[in-house]
Amino acid sequence: MNLTEYVKSVSEEDFGKPFRHTAVWNSRLRSTGGRFFPKDGHLDFNHKLYQEFGIEVFRKIVRHELCHYHLYYENKGYRHSDLDFKHLLKKVGGLRYAPQSQQERVTFHHYLCQNCRQVYQRKRRVDTRKYFCGKCRGKLIEKNQS
């Protein structure tokens, strides 16, 4: 079964309404499970999340996007902040947020000032020979993560 057929079956089973557009995999999606495009009605989905978390979690992502889809075509509040969206999402059991992929988790580097003990957390490594404490201009040392 292809993706569009799967989304059509989820729409019929969980919403009792037809899905009349197309669903496609989008390899560029990183932090989101899927996207709804009101302009032409198609849905994009993150294939990496499907591979990593399986069909049960992916079905909840599909439900989330179908909430946007059906509410939009019913002229109801289809955005995340709208009550119509929140109620329908809860009713069908969709995910509010996409699960965080193992590949997308950020590791932090922790640095400590030797003088004032100020702690810094950075996504990128800092050259401790070049940079210093912004508070007291003391020497930074990298803390070991345990």
N, C-alpha and C positions, 0 to 999 in steps of 0.2 A: 504494500500500500504506500503510495507517495504521500508527501507532506500535506498537500491540499486535501486529499481524500481523508487523511487522518483528522485534520481540522474540521472538515465537514461532519465527520462522525461525532466528534466531541461536541460540536455545536448542536447537533440534533439530540444527542443523548443527555447533555447537561443543561441546555437552554431551551430545547424544544423549538428551535428556530433554525432556519437554513443559513448556511454561510455561502454566499454567492460570488465570492471573489477568489483570488489566488493566495497561496501561502508559499514563501520561499525561504531557503536558508541564506543567511547573510554572514559570511565569514569575517566581516569587519566589526561585528558587534563584540564588545568586550565586557562592559559592566552591566549590560541589560539583557534580559532573557528574550525580549522581542519588542517589536514596534508595530503600531497601527498607523496607517497612512490614510487620513480622511479624504485626501484629494482623489485617490483612485480606489480606496477600500482594501488594498492588499495588506498582508501581514508579513513581517520579517521575523525570523527566529534565529537564535544563537545555537548553532550545531554543537559547539564545544560544551555547553551546559547539558545538552541532551546526552552526549557521550559520557560526561563525567558523573551526572546524577541519575540517569536512567529515565525510563518512561513515566514513572509515577510523578516525579517532580516536574518533568516536561509537560505532562498533562495539566498540572496546576498553572504553569506558565501560559499554556494555550488558553486556559480559562480566563486568565487575567487579560490577555489581548482580546479575547472574544467579548469580554465585558465592555471594553472600549468600543469595539466594533458595533455590537448590538445597541448600546445606548446612543451612539452617534446617529444611527439610522432611525432611532425612535425619537430623535430630537430631545433627548434627556441629557443630564450632566454626565459627560463621558470622561472628564479629566480626573486625575488622581484626587484632587481636593474636593470634588463634588460628592454630596451625600448619596445621590443615586448610584454612583460608581462604587462607593464604599459598601452600600447595602447589597448590591448585586454580587460583588466580589465575595462577601462573606456568605451569602446564600449559596453560591455554587462551589465554594471552597477553593478559590484561586489564591495564588501567592501574592502578597502585598509587595514584597521585594524579591528580586532574583537572588538565589543563593550565590555566595561569593566563590568564584572558581579558585582552585588551588594555585593556578598560574597567575591569577590577578592579585593575590595577597601581597602586600607591601611589607618588606622587612625594613626595620629602622636601625640606624646606627646611633649609639648613645655616646656622648662625650661629656667629660667632667673637667671643670676648671680646677687646677691644683691649688689656686689661691683661695677663691671665694666659694668653692664647691658647687657652683652653678652647673646644672645639668642641661645639656642640649640634646634634642632628638632630631635627627635628619634622615631623609629618605636616601640621599646621596652621601657617599663618603666625603669626609673633609680632610684636606691636607693639613695635619696638625703642625707641620713645620712652617706653613704659610699663614694659617688663620689662628686667631687667639680669642680669648673671652671678650665678649662685647660689654661686659659689666665692669671688669677690673683690668682687662688686657693681660690676664694671666695665661699660662701655658695650658693647652687642652690635651687631655689624654683620652683614648678610646676605652670605654668600659666594656668588659666582657659580658656577653649575654649568657645567662644560665637558666 
